Amino acid sequence: MIQKVILLLDVVVTRPIQLEVLEDPAGRRIKADVNVGSAETLQFLRQEATLPGAHVLKIVRATVVDVRCTQGGDNVFIQGGLTKFIGFETEDGVVQSVEERVALANFVNILGLGTRSGVTVTCNITAVDVGNTLNPATGQLVTRFLLTFQAQAFEVQQITVREDHEGMLIKVEALIGEGEKQVLIEQTKTLAAIKITNSVAQLRRVSWIIKHGKAVVQTHGVMSRGNYGI
């Protein structure tokens, strides 16, 4: 017996991109990261270095590395490093190279960012070479870069968008259902107090599983704290 099987190998390659979409109440409801704010600032970086014996500048290649950011209110603090690879030729025709690293730091302001919760902030630094000069007599090198510090804030939202079968193919999370339920949790605790001034409850470590078409939501602890007077 001879068996023949045809295998169809389907490979889809994706990468994150940002699209401008048109909301349509009659369209499909999806869950997506929505840009709720962005900002950028420019910085001119000029540095001097001495290259002993350098006669001809061959190459200056810069790479931005280790970009990270932290949020504080409406401000986003962006940090990173600029690695410069410098190649030059001496008067004797010998090609040499050196590598330098420069720390970068700046901040941008996104209005209203501090009042939002559940926001994800991404950041980026780009460097554009705007001219380098070498003095063959002294070996002094001057490098100049225009730095752009960018930050974007994203919030997960449910939006309804219009489909276009002749448009771009994208991969998103489609909303197929939702539901909510209220549960009253009542606890009795004895305190040596005559007045409660503040009480706060917080849910920690919320998880869920899908079982038999239902979403089972679990929380592994309810923590409450408060102030009271005796």
N, C-alpha and C positions, 0 to 999 in steps of 0.2 A: 504494500500500500504506500502510495506517495501522497503526502499532504503538502499543500501549498498555502501559505498564509501571506497576505499583504499587510505590512505594518505601515501605518501612517504616523510619521513623527512630526508633531506640530510644536514648533518653538516660537515663543513670543518674547521679544526683548523689550524691556520697559526702562524708562528713566524718569525721575521726577521733573516735571516742567510746570510752568504757570500759564494758565489760559484765562482769557477774558471771555466769560460766558454770559448769555442772555437769560435772565430768569423769566419763566413762563408758568403761571398758575396751572395751566393745563398740561404741563410737561411731566417729566419723570423726577421723582424726589430722590435725591442722593445725599450722601454724607461726605463732606469734603472739608479740607483745610482752607478756610477763607482768610484772605489777607485783610487784616483790620487796621494796618498801619505800617508805614515804612519811612525811613529817613536815611540820609547819607550826608557825609561831610568830607571835604577835601583837605589835604595836608601836603605841603611842599617839603620834601626831605633833601637837604643838601649836606654832603659830607666830604671831608678831605682826608686823604691818606697818602703816605709816602711809600713808593715802590722803589727800593734801591736798585739802581742800574737799569730801570725801565726806559726804553727808547721809543717803542711803538706800542700803542694800545691795540690789542687784537680783538678782545671780546669782553663785554660786561653783561653777564646773565643773572637776572634776579628772580627769585622764587619766594612767594609768601608761604609760610608754614605755620602750623600750630595755631590756627585761628580759633579763638574761643570768646565767649561773651557772657556777661552777667547782667542781670536786670536790677535796678534800684529805682522804684517809683516809675516815672516816665522816662528815665534815662537808661540807655543800654551802653555798658562799658565794653569796648572791643579791644582785644589784645592779640598779639601774634608776633611773628618774627620775619625778618627779611634776610634771606640768605643770598649773598652776592658772590658769584664766581667771576674772578677777574683774570684774564689771560693777557700776557704782554711779552714783548720781545726785547731782549737786551741789545746793546750796541754791537755785541759780538755775534748776534744772530741766534742766541739761545732763547728758546721759548719757555717761559715759566708761568706759574699760576698761583694765585692765593685765593683763599675763601674767607669771607667775613660774614658775621651775623649781627643784625641790628634789631633791638627790641622795638616793637611798635605798640602804641596805645593811644586811644582817643575815645570819644563818646558821642552818641547822637541822642536826640530827644524825640520820642514818639508821643504826641499829645494824647492823654487819656489812657496810656498803657497801664499805669499804676492802679487804675480803678477796675481793671478787668481781671478775672480769675480764669484759670485753665488755659492760659495763652502760652503758645510755644514761640520762642524767639530764635531766629537764625541770623547769622552774621557772616560777613565776607570782607576781605581786604584785597584790593587790586592795586598793582603798582605799574606805572607806565614810565618808561625811560624817556626823559626829556632832554638828554644831552650829557655827555661826559667829556672831559678835557684832561689831557696829560701834558705836563711840562717836561720835555725830555731833558732839560738842563738840570732840574732839581728832582725829577721823579715824582713830583706831586700830582696826585690824581684827584679830580673833583667829580663826584657823581651826583646826579640830580634825578629825582624820581617824584612823580605826582601820585600820591596815595589817595585812594577812595575807600572810606570806611562806610559800609552799608549794613543796615539791620532791617529785618522784616518781622512782623508779629502775625502769627496765624492762630485762628480759633476754629475748633471743630464745630461746624454748623450743618443744619439740614436745609438744603435749598432745592427749589424746583427749577429745572432747566429744560430748555427745548432741545429735542433731538433733531439732528440733520443727517440723513443717511448718506449725504454726499460730503459731509464734513470730516473733521479729524477724528480718528479712533483713539479714545482714551480709556484708561482703566480706573474705575472709581468704585466706591462702596455704595451699592444701591440700597435704599431703605425698603424693606419688604414687610415691615410691621412694627408696631409699637404699642405699648400699653403701660398703665400705671395703676398702682394700688396703694392705699393708705393703711397703715397699721399703727394702732395706738399701743405704745409701750408705757406701762405704768409701774413704778417702783416705789416702795416705801422705805424710808431711811430715817433713823432717829438722829437728830443733831441737837447739841446743847446750844440752841439759838432761839432768838425771839423774832428775828427778821432776816429774810433772804434778800440780799441786794443784787445778786447777779448769779445766773445759772446758764451754762453753755453745754450743749450736747454735740458730740462729734462722732461720725462714723469712721472707723478705721478698717483697712484691709477688706474692701468690698470685692466680692467675686461672684461669678455667675456661671451656670451651665445650662445648656439646652437639652431638655429631656421630654420626649413624647409631645413635641410641638409647643412646649411651655418653657419659659425662661425662669429658672430658679435662682433667685438672688440671695446671696448669703453675706453676712457680715460677721467678722470674728471678734467683734467687741464694740461696745458702745461706751465711750468715755465721757463723763460729765464732770464739770468742775464749777465751783461757784464761790461767792463771797457771802458771808453771813455775819451778823452781829449778835453778840451775847448780852 
